[in-house]
Amino acid sequence: MKTSVVKIDPKRPDKEAILSAARSVREGALVAFPTETVYGIAANYLDKKAIEALYKVKKRPKTKPFTIHISDIDMIKSLGCSMTKEGLMLIKRFWPGPLTVILKSEDGETLGFRMPANRIAMELIKSAGVPIAAPSANLTGNKAPRNVGEVLQDLDGRVALVIDGGDTEIGIESTVVDLTVNPPKVLREGAIKKEEIYKVISNL
């Protein structure tokens, strides 16, 4: 597979370029793209073959699920999940942004959700019109990439397209909060400090 690279201005994203990348994702291709934290690999969460390909490319065990990137809260509802009181407080404070929340669906499945604060990422998700599974754009165990050069070190020839939106702003992965337990628990401290999370939910 030949990996294409398209440069998009993060402040003024080219609409046609975004639509083309979104179409590729919707049709099952893997597309690396920038978020405010690190670069991710976008795959159509509703496409089983795309998700299988994502696991293979990442060299990731299938016991470890992918975070679902969304552009609006309705996507959470469409996947059978509802937000908790603590979750509502956290997303009001930190979304769009580097926060991943884990919820339980109606059928008992645990799903992680994030709404990125990057214009290219948001436009890509909106244009695709589907929930997007998006782990960091590196092989499992390697450092998460902050720019296109670092993405290509691991993924050149493994993904269809890389969107070059320049260096990411934060460079640290999102903070992950498990809302399926009471009280909520920080599973991974990332761009948002653990103390900030607990400070918000302690106000309940």
Secondary structure, 3 states (H helix, E strand, C coil): CCCEEEECCCCCCCHHHHHHHHHHHHCCCCEEEECCCCEEEEEECCCHHHHHHHHHHHCCCCCCCCCEECCCCHHHHHCCECCCHHHHHHHHHHCCCCEEEEEEECCCCEEEEECCCCHHHHHHHHHHCCCEECCECCCCCCCCCCCHHHHHHHHCCCCCEEEECCCCCCCCCCEEEECCCCCCEEEECCCCCHHHHHHHHCCC
